[in-house]
């Protein structure tokens, strides 16, 4: 059960040590290299947990395309691709916000493929998607003037994260307990994205940096643990 100690240490380092330091430095321009390093480290922790789980499964199966544990748990390289792309996006977001968001879009596409791989497609997701799209349109249309020419890009990003959410929340029904962590990850990352959008577009700060970043990094951590915990428990 030693791996639960690893999880606890990783969570403490990410949420209680690095994140408060990053928040303190976030709006200080002269600390840009340190901010990039800290943010990259926080996303690197989930990448390491996910990669270790996938490598364990690969050692068992000898196949990168058939990552299935002894009890039937299945995962995909796309979750590792998504986490790795989000690691790059976190760094780029500090340097160039639009480019960083483009990478986050690619990361969400990887998560969508991951969800479809492990849980298949549930028709109820269509209803959740349509409701989400309507709510996202109403939300983003309030800031249409503020976004200007970028409004279609923001709405496209909204469609993508709603797709992630509508597929993710169905995973517990398809996978049982195995689906809880990726479902929580989808919810937390999408909530975080909408909080960030509200701060960025409106110019106000309705959500604190600590709040939306805590949701985001916890969501990424849960995404990686959706691979790490089942593999370590049932390899």
Backbone bond lengths (Angstrom), bond angles and torsions (degrees), N, CA, C in turn:
res aa  C-N    CA-C-N  psi(-1)  N-CA   C-N-CA  omega(-1)  CA-C   N-CA-C  phi
1 X - - - 1.469 - - 1.541 111.77 -
2 X 1.334 116.68 13.11 1.455 121.34 -177.67 1.523 112.50 -59.20
3 X 1.344 117.54 -26.90 1.461 119.79 -175.38 1.516 112.39 -67.23
4 X 1.343 118.40 -22.58 1.461 119.73 175.32 1.528 110.63 -68.12
5 X 1.322 117.08 -30.47 1.463 120.57 174.10 1.518 110.14 -66.58
6 X 1.343 116.96 -39.30 1.462 120.21 176.47 1.529 110.83 -61.12
7 X 1.328 115.77 -43.04 1.471 120.21 179.49 1.521 110.38 -61.18
8 X 1.322 116.56 -45.52 1.467 120.58 -179.32 1.526 111.07 -62.41
9 X 1.326 116.31 -44.24 1.469 119.96 179.86 1.526 110.23 -63.81
10 X 1.324 116.95 -44.62 1.465 120.38 178.94 1.515 112.32 -60.40
11 X 1.346 116.58 -42.34 1.465 120.61 -179.89 1.523 111.35 -65.81
12 X 1.321 116.71 -42.32 1.468 120.70 -179.86 1.523 110.94 -63.80
13 X 1.322 116.40 -45.11 1.469 119.95 179.43 1.521 110.77 -60.87
14 X 1.331 116.12 -43.57 1.455 120.64 -174.42 1.528 111.93 -72.69
15 X 1.340 117.21 -50.80 1.457 121.60 -170.27 1.529 113.71 -87.88
16 X 1.317 118.11 -33.66 1.461 119.73 -170.61 1.527 114.34 -109.83
17 X 1.323 117.58 -12.50 1.460 120.08 178.51 1.527 111.52 -111.46
18 X 1.336 116.97 -57.91 1.463 120.00 -175.02 1.526 112.90 -75.70
19 X 1.337 117.43 -42.08 1.466 119.84 -175.40 1.530 113.05 -62.43
20 X 1.341 120.33 -47.04 1.471 118.54 177.95 1.531 112.97 -60.02
21 X 1.340 116.94 -36.83 1.470 119.47 177.88 1.525 110.01 -65.11
22 X 1.342 116.05 -43.61 1.465 119.83 179.81 1.531 110.81 -62.08
23 X 1.328 117.82 -42.05 1.460 121.44 -179.99 1.530 110.51 -60.75
24 X 1.325 116.37 -40.48 1.465 120.55 -179.99 1.534 111.93 -63.90
25 X 1.344 115.73 -31.94 1.464 120.25 -175.45 1.527 113.40 -97.19
26 X 1.326 117.50 -7.15 1.461 121.93 -167.87 1.534 113.14 -55.49
27 X 1.287 118.09 -40.50 1.461 120.76 -174.70 1.529 112.69 -102.86
28 X 1.325 116.69 20.11 1.462 121.08 177.37 1.533 108.82 -110.13
29 X 1.314 115.16 108.88 1.460 120.84 -172.04 1.531 113.23 -61.50
30 X 1.335 117.66 -35.70 1.465 119.12 -173.37 1.523 113.40 -69.97
31 X 1.327 116.76 -11.38 1.459 120.06 -179.77 1.538 112.24 -102.26
32 X 1.332 117.21 22.73 1.470 120.98 -174.92 1.530 113.35 -53.86
33 X 1.344 121.09 -48.58 1.473 119.89 179.99 1.531 112.65 -59.84
34 X 1.345 116.64 -40.03 1.466 119.88 179.53 1.522 110.86 -67.57
35 X 1.339 117.17 -38.57 1.467 120.50 178.31 1.528 110.91 -62.77
36 X 1.319 116.12 -43.80 1.467 120.47 178.45 1.525 110.43 -61.16
37 X 1.324 115.89 -43.29 1.471 120.56 179.94 1.531 111.30 -62.85
38 X 1.335 117.57 -45.92 1.461 121.45 -178.41 1.521 111.28 -64.54
39 X 1.323 116.57 -43.89 1.471 119.81 -178.65 1.517 110.69 -66.69
40 X 1.332 115.91 -39.57 1.459 119.29 176.96 1.521 111.92 -63.39
41 X 1.335 116.86 -39.36 1.470 120.51 179.32 1.524 111.51 -63.30
42 X 1.339 116.87 -38.58 1.464 120.02 -178.91 1.527 111.61 -65.51
43 X 1.315 117.97 -35.71 1.458 120.36 177.52 1.516 111.64 -82.01
44 X 1.331 116.65 -25.92 1.464 120.02 178.41 1.529 111.61 -64.50
45 X 1.325 117.71 -32.93 1.469 120.59 -179.43 1.535 111.25 -59.34
46 X 1.352 119.71 -50.97 1.476 118.30 174.74 1.520 113.83 -60.33
47 X 1.332 117.47 -36.98 1.466 120.34 178.90 1.525 110.15 -60.29
48 X 1.331 117.06 -42.68 1.467 121.28 -179.23 1.529 110.95 -64.10
49 X 1.332 118.05 -44.36 1.467 120.92 178.85 1.529 110.68 -61.88
50 X 1.337 116.18 -45.22 1.465 120.07 -179.32 1.522 110.81 -64.34
51 X 1.333 116.90 -45.37 1.463 120.73 -178.23 1.523 111.04 -62.97
52 X 1.335 117.72 -38.61 1.466 120.01 180.00 1.522 111.00 -64.84
53 X 1.340 117.10 -39.05 1.460 119.81 177.36 1.514 112.50 -65.82
54 X 1.328 116.31 -44.14 1.464 120.19 -179.43 1.526 110.77 -66.21
55 X 1.330 117.51 -39.23 1.463 120.43 177.96 1.525 111.30 -64.42
56 X 1.332 116.89 -36.10 1.467 120.42 175.96 1.528 110.89 -62.34
57 X 1.326 115.86 -44.33 1.466 119.16 179.13 1.515 111.22 -67.15
58 X 1.322 116.45 -39.40 1.469 118.94 178.18 1.523 111.11 -62.42
59 X 1.332 116.74 -38.89 1.464 120.00 178.48 1.525 110.73 -62.54
60 X 1.336 116.21 -31.75 1.465 119.82 179.95 1.516 111.83 -79.01
61 X 1.343 116.98 -42.85 1.465 120.64 -172.82 1.525 112.75 -93.07
62 X 1.347 116.71 -27.30 1.456 120.17 -175.64 1.513 113.31 70.27
63 X 1.331 116.63 17.42 1.462 120.83 -174.57 1.528 108.81 -141.25
64 X 1.337 117.19 128.86 1.466 120.52 178.38 1.524 111.92 -77.55
65 X 1.323 117.91 -16.21 1.467 120.86 -175.55 1.527 112.32 -104.36
66 X 1.313 117.46 0.19 1.465 120.66 -178.90 1.524 108.77 -134.65
67 X 1.328 115.08 65.48 1.464 121.52 -174.46 1.524 109.30 -89.61
68 X 1.335 115.92 82.74 1.459 122.38 -176.94 1.529 108.91 -125.38
69 X 1.327 116.86 131.85 1.469 120.81 -179.95 1.524 110.56 -80.04
70 X 1.323 115.21 175.92 1.461 120.42 -179.33 1.509 113.74 -63.85
71 X 1.344 117.70 -23.87 1.472 120.88 179.28 1.527 112.65 -97.72
72 X 1.321 116.52 6.94 1.457 119.96 176.17 1.511 115.35 96.96
73 X 1.336 118.14 0.07 1.458 119.27 177.28 1.528 109.70 -66.26
74 X 1.327 116.29 131.91 1.462 121.82 -177.86 1.518 110.37 -118.89
75 X 1.305 116.19 138.60 1.459 120.22 173.51 1.524 109.25 -132.49
76 X 1.317 115.81 -170.78 1.462 120.37 -174.19 1.519 109.49 -149.11
77 X 1.305 116.47 149.23 1.465 120.74 174.80 1.526 111.82 -63.60
78 X 1.332 117.01 -18.35 1.462 119.05 -177.23 1.525 112.35 -65.72
79 X 1.328 118.23 -27.77 1.463 118.40 176.77 1.523 110.09 -68.02
80 X 1.327 116.97 -38.09 1.463 120.08 176.76 1.525 110.60 -69.06
81 X 1.338 116.92 -39.20 1.467 119.67 175.50 1.534 110.42 -59.16
82 X 1.346 116.10 -45.27 1.460 120.31 -178.73 1.513 112.48 -61.64
83 X 1.336 117.00 -46.03 1.459 120.74 179.03 1.527 111.61 -63.99
84 X 1.330 116.19 -39.12 1.473 120.29 -179.83 1.525 111.05 -67.91
85 X 1.325 116.70 -40.22 1.465 120.46 177.80 1.528 110.32 -65.26
86 X 1.340 116.39 -39.02 1.465 119.58 177.75 1.528 111.26 -67.24
87 X 1.320 117.28 -30.50 1.466 120.13 173.72 1.528 110.37 -61.25
88 X 1.327 116.34 -46.04 1.467 120.46 176.80 1.529 110.28 -63.30
89 X 1.346 115.59 -41.40 1.468 120.25 -179.11 1.520 111.73 -62.31
90 X 1.325 116.86 -39.04 1.464 120.42 179.39 1.520 111.33 -59.85
91 X 1.320 115.91 -40.29 1.470 120.23 178.56 1.531 110.13 -69.84
92 X 1.331 116.32 -45.39 1.462 120.10 -177.21 1.525 112.08 -66.74
93 X 1.341 116.62 -30.24 1.462 120.47 -178.23 1.526 111.29 -60.62
94 X 1.317 116.67 -33.71 1.463 121.51 178.56 1.529 110.79 -71.86
95 X 1.341 115.79 -31.74 1.475 121.13 -175.51 1.525 111.37 -89.69
96 X 1.342 116.12 -47.42 1.464 121.75 -176.68 1.532 108.06 -146.08
97 X 1.317 116.46 104.28 1.470 121.14 -172.47 1.532 113.22 -59.01
98 X 1.353 120.60 -50.19 1.470 119.46 -179.00 1.533 113.51 -59.75
99 X 1.337 117.09 -40.32 1.465 119.94 179.37 1.534 109.71 -66.37
100 X 1.319 116.66 -40.45 1.461 120.06 177.03 1.515 112.11 -60.21
101 X 1.334 117.09 -41.84 1.465 120.44 178.66 1.522 111.33 -65.64
102 X 1.332 117.44 -34.12 1.462 120.78 177.15 1.529 110.19 -62.72
103 X 1.316 117.05 -40.25 1.463 120.34 177.13 1.527 110.92 -68.67
104 X 1.323 117.57 -37.61 1.466 119.55 176.16 1.528 110.72 -62.51
105 X 1.325 116.61 -36.09 1.468 120.70 175.97 1.525 109.98 -59.33
106 X 1.340 116.47 -45.47 1.467 120.67 178.00 1.529 110.72 -63.46
107 X 1.340 117.09 -37.96 1.454 120.09 177.68 1.521 111.93 -61.96
108 X 1.330 117.02 -42.16 1.468 120.62 178.57 1.527 111.07 -65.30
109 X 1.309 117.78 -35.67 1.465 120.13 177.03 1.531 110.11 -62.21
110 X 1.335 116.41 -39.44 1.473 119.99 176.22 1.527 110.97 -63.57
111 X 1.336 117.27 -40.06 1.466 120.02 178.12 1.529 111.11 -65.06
112 X 1.322 116.39 -36.91 1.473 119.90 177.76 1.522 110.13 -61.38
113 X 1.328 116.86 -46.10 1.464 120.77 178.41 1.529 110.26 -63.01
114 X 1.334 117.02 -40.52 1.466 121.80 177.75 1.527 110.65 -59.75
115 X 1.328 117.76 -47.70 1.463 121.20 -179.62 1.525 111.70 -61.80
116 X 1.325 116.51 -41.77 1.466 119.89 179.11 1.524 111.29 -66.90
117 X 1.341 116.63 -33.05 1.460 120.87 -179.95 1.521 111.52 -68.49
118 X 1.329 116.80 -45.21 1.464 119.28 -174.17 1.524 113.11 -87.20
119 X 1.330 117.79 -25.80 1.464 119.27 -174.25 1.511 115.32 -121.01
120 X 1.335 117.59 -8.59 1.451 119.16 -176.34 1.523 111.38 71.29
121 X 1.332 115.36 -168.72 1.460 120.32 -177.85 1.519 110.01 -110.17
122 X 1.318 116.41 125.38 1.462 122.85 175.86 1.522 108.11 -103.25
123 X 1.353 118.61 124.06 1.473 120.64 -177.85 1.523 113.73 -57.44
124 X 1.338 117.41 -24.44 1.462 119.68 178.89 1.531 110.27 -63.16
125 X 1.330 115.89 -24.60 1.466 119.56 178.05 1.526 111.79 -58.64
126 X 1.336 116.56 -28.91 1.469 119.62 179.96 1.522 110.16 -63.81
127 X 1.340 116.52 -44.56 1.469 120.26 178.80 1.526 110.74 -63.48
128 X 1.350 116.17 -43.91 1.464 119.97 178.72 1.524 110.67 -62.77
129 X 1.341 116.21 -38.18 1.462 120.96 179.63 1.522 111.09 -64.79
130 X 1.324 117.53 -46.18 1.463 121.40 -177.86 1.527 111.31 -64.23
131 X 1.322 116.27 -41.65 1.466 119.61 177.02 1.526 110.06 -63.15
132 X 1.338 115.53 -43.73 1.459 120.06 179.80 1.513 112.70 -63.30
133 X 1.327 117.14 -40.42 1.467 121.01 179.91 1.525 110.43 -64.26
134 X 1.329 116.56 -42.04 1.471 119.75 178.86 1.524 110.88 -63.15
135 X 1.330 116.62 -43.48 1.461 120.23 179.44 1.530 111.05 -66.58
136 X 1.362 116.50 -39.98 1.459 120.08 179.21 1.533 110.85 -64.70
137 X 1.341 116.46 -39.75 1.466 119.63 178.92 1.525 110.27 -62.97
138 X 1.318 115.72 -43.72 1.468 118.76 179.76 1.536 110.62 -64.27
139 X 1.323 114.73 -38.42 1.463 119.91 -179.05 1.530 110.80 -66.57
140 X 1.336 117.38 -52.37 1.462 121.32 -175.75 1.529 112.28 -70.98
141 X 1.348 117.39 -29.92 1.461 119.09 -178.10 1.523 112.02 -65.88
142 X 1.339 117.29 -22.25 1.462 120.65 176.97 1.521 111.59 -64.52
143 X 1.335 115.97 -25.86 1.467 121.07 -175.46 1.532 111.59 -111.80
144 X 1.330 116.12 22.27 1.459 120.11 -174.20 1.528 111.27 -59.70
145 X 1.306 117.12 -43.25 1.464 120.25 -179.53 1.526 110.78 -66.54
146 X 1.314 116.87 -40.88 1.468 120.66 -178.95 1.528 111.40 -65.71
147 X 1.343 116.88 -35.04 1.463 120.62 -178.39 1.521 112.41 -79.81
148 X 1.319 117.14 -27.03 1.456 120.53 179.21 1.520 112.64 59.08
149 X 1.339 116.25 -129.09 1.463 121.01 -177.55 1.524 112.89 -68.46
150 X 1.332 117.15 -16.43 1.466 120.05 -179.37 1.529 112.87 -83.53
151 X 1.344 117.01 -2.36 1.465 119.12 -177.24 1.534 112.49 -56.14
152 X 1.350 120.79 -46.82 1.479 119.41 178.62 1.527 112.61 -60.10
153 X 1.336 117.05 -36.63 1.460 120.02 -179.85 1.521 111.05 -66.31
154 X 1.331 116.82 -43.00 1.459 119.98 177.55 1.528 111.01 -63.16
155 X 1.331 115.60 -40.78 1.466 118.33 -178.74 1.525 110.86 -69.04
156 X 1.333 117.51 -37.18 1.466 120.47 175.37 1.518 110.51 -60.87
157 X 1.322 116.13 -42.41 1.466 119.68 176.69 1.532 109.90 -62.36
158 X 1.335 116.07 -41.04 1.466 119.76 177.22 1.520 112.11 -59.86
159 X 1.338 117.73 -41.98 1.465 121.74 178.11 1.528 109.99 -61.25
160 X 1.324 116.55 -41.26 1.466 120.52 -178.02 1.521 111.46 -65.42
161 X 1.338 117.36 -45.47 1.463 118.22 -177.74 1.528 111.38 -72.64
162 X 1.321 117.37 -29.13 1.469 119.30 174.12 1.523 109.88 -66.33
163 X 1.332 117.47 -37.20 1.466 120.63 175.09 1.521 110.65 -61.41
164 X 1.344 116.30 -44.80 1.460 120.45 176.14 1.513 111.02 -56.28
165 X 1.329 116.61 -46.32 1.465 120.93 -177.65 1.527 111.95 -66.88
166 X 1.335 117.19 -44.81 1.470 120.36 -175.80 1.527 111.52 -65.22
167 X 1.321 117.63 -32.65 1.471 120.70 175.85 1.530 111.31 -79.14
168 X 1.333 116.32 -39.11 1.458 120.28 -176.29 1.513 113.79 -65.31
169 X 1.337 117.60 -40.16 1.464 119.43 -176.16 1.526 112.60 -70.10
170 X 1.324 117.35 -13.60 1.461 120.67 177.69 1.531 112.87 -87.47
171 X 1.334 118.04 -10.06 1.462 120.63 -173.64 1.537 114.34 -63.02
172 X 1.351 119.83 -38.12 1.467 117.17 177.33 1.532 113.80 -60.29
173 X 1.333 116.97 -29.04 1.465 119.81 178.67 1.526 111.20 -72.83
174 X 1.328 116.65 -30.19 1.462 120.93 -179.08 1.523 112.23 -88.04
175 X 1.344 116.72 -35.02 1.461 120.55 -170.21 1.521 114.03 -114.72
176 X 1.313 117.36 -4.94 1.461 118.89 -175.94 1.517 110.49 68.61
177 X 1.340 117.50 -140.03 1.475 120.47 -178.35 1.529 113.50 -56.92
178 X 1.344 117.54 -31.52 1.463 120.33 179.59 1.528 112.18 -62.05
179 X 1.328 116.61 -23.10 1.461 119.88 -176.56 1.513 114.77 -88.41
180 X 1.345 117.28 -7.49 1.465 119.81 -174.85 1.533 111.64 -68.17
181 X 1.330 116.44 -48.06 1.469 119.08 -176.88 1.533 113.04 -62.92
182 X 1.344 119.44 -48.67 1.470 116.98 178.14 1.524 113.12 -65.18
183 X 1.348 117.48 -30.02 1.467 119.84 176.81 1.526 110.43 -66.36
184 X 1.327 116.87 -44.44 1.463 120.72 176.73 1.525 110.74 -62.84
185 X 1.336 115.88 -39.76 1.467 120.36 178.91 1.525 110.61 -60.49
186 X 1.329 116.81 -44.36 1.469 120.65 179.52 1.524 110.56 -61.41
187 X 1.335 116.75 -44.90 1.470 120.32 -179.29 1.530 111.51 -62.43
188 X 1.320 116.48 -46.91 1.470 120.36 -175.47 1.524 111.88 -66.89
189 X 1.333 117.34 -42.84 1.465 119.16 -178.55 1.526 111.61 -67.99
190 X 1.335 117.14 -37.17 1.465 120.11 179.27 1.528 110.55 -68.92
191 X 1.337 117.37 -43.25 1.462 120.45 176.85 1.522 110.13 -59.05
192 X 1.327 115.55 -43.74 1.466 120.11 179.07 1.523 111.57 -60.70
193 X 1.340 116.94 -42.01 1.465 120.70 -179.64 1.526 111.49 -62.55
194 X 1.333 116.97 -41.60 1.462 119.58 179.66 1.532 111.16 -68.57
195 X 1.332 117.07 -36.13 1.467 119.78 176.05 1.528 110.69 -63.00
196 X 1.339 115.44 -44.95 1.467 119.89 179.16 1.522 110.79 -62.03
197 X 1.347 116.34 -41.90 1.465 120.11 179.28 1.523 110.78 -62.06
198 X 1.332 116.93 -41.10 1.467 120.19 179.26 1.523 110.64 -61.64
199 X 1.334 116.73 -43.44 1.466 120.13 178.80 1.524 111.78 -65.36
200 X 1.332 115.05 -42.43 1.471 120.61 -174.24 1.526 111.83 -71.72
201 X 1.319 116.94 -44.20 1.462 120.85 -172.12 1.524 111.85 -80.10
202 X 1.324 116.20 -44.57 1.464 119.39 -174.05 1.516 112.50 -76.96
203 X 1.348 117.04 -21.07 1.455 119.94 -177.52 1.511 113.18 80.18
204 X 1.332 116.81 -6.28 1.459 121.20 175.47 1.527 109.00 -97.81
205 X 1.313 118.00 -179.61 1.454 122.53 179.41 1.530 110.26 -125.40
206 X 1.359 116.93 66.03 1.468 118.03 179.16 1.528 112.40 -66.17
207 X 1.326 116.28 -22.64 1.470 120.63 178.82 1.523 108.66 -123.24
208 X 1.306 116.30 134.32 1.461 119.76 -179.48 1.521 110.27 -71.83
209 X 1.333 115.62 153.38 1.460 120.63 176.57 1.521 110.89 -58.75
210 X 1.321 116.02 -40.13 1.468 120.05 -178.92 1.521 110.93 -62.01
211 X 1.340 116.98 -38.11 1.459 120.32 -176.52 1.528 111.55 -67.71
212 X 1.339 117.21 -55.11 1.463 117.51 -174.05 1.522 112.12 -72.52
213 X 1.341 117.88 -30.31 1.461 119.37 176.96 1.531 111.24 -72.10
214 X 1.324 117.15 -34.80 1.472 119.69 175.71 1.520 110.47 -63.14
215 X 1.332 116.90 -42.71 1.463 120.35 177.09 1.525 110.74 -61.93
216 X 1.337 115.52 -43.88 1.463 119.47 -176.97 1.524 111.89 -63.90
217 X 1.328 117.41 -51.93 1.459 119.74 -176.35 1.527 111.90 -69.20
218 X 1.331 117.52 -32.65 1.465 119.71 174.40 1.521 109.99 -65.81
219 X 1.335 117.09 -40.09 1.461 120.42 177.54 1.516 112.07 -62.56
220 X 1.331 117.18 -43.42 1.462 120.39 177.54 1.542 110.63 -63.33
221 X 1.316 115.94 -39.62 1.464 120.54 179.64 1.529 110.43 -64.49
222 X 1.331 117.10 -43.73 1.465 120.62 177.42 1.524 111.22 -63.17
223 X 1.346 116.36 -36.58 1.464 119.47 178.92 1.523 110.24 -61.41
224 X 1.329 116.33 -43.02 1.467 119.59 179.90 1.521 111.38 -70.17
225 X 1.334 116.98 -37.04 1.470 119.96 179.94 1.526 112.04 -70.45
226 X 1.345 117.02 -20.06 1.465 119.43 175.99 1.518 111.17 -64.12
227 X 1.336 116.14 -20.15 1.469 121.99 173.45 1.528 110.29 -96.84
228 X 1.322 115.98 -47.99 1.473 121.21 -171.04 1.520 112.32 -63.22
229 X 1.330 118.44 -48.27 1.470 120.51 -174.13 1.525 112.23 -67.31
230 X 1.342 120.26 -49.73 1.476 118.73 178.83 1.537 113.44 -59.56
231 X 1.326 115.02 -37.44 1.477 118.55 -179.84 1.517 110.12 -65.81
232 X 1.319 117.88 -47.12 1.461 120.99 -177.45 1.529 112.39 -68.93
233 X 1.316 117.03 -30.43 1.468 120.78 -179.48 1.527 112.41 -79.71
234 X 1.328 116.19 -34.30 1.464 119.31 -167.17 1.519 114.71 -128.43
235 X 1.311 117.55 19.13 1.468 119.10 -179.57 1.526 110.18 -63.69
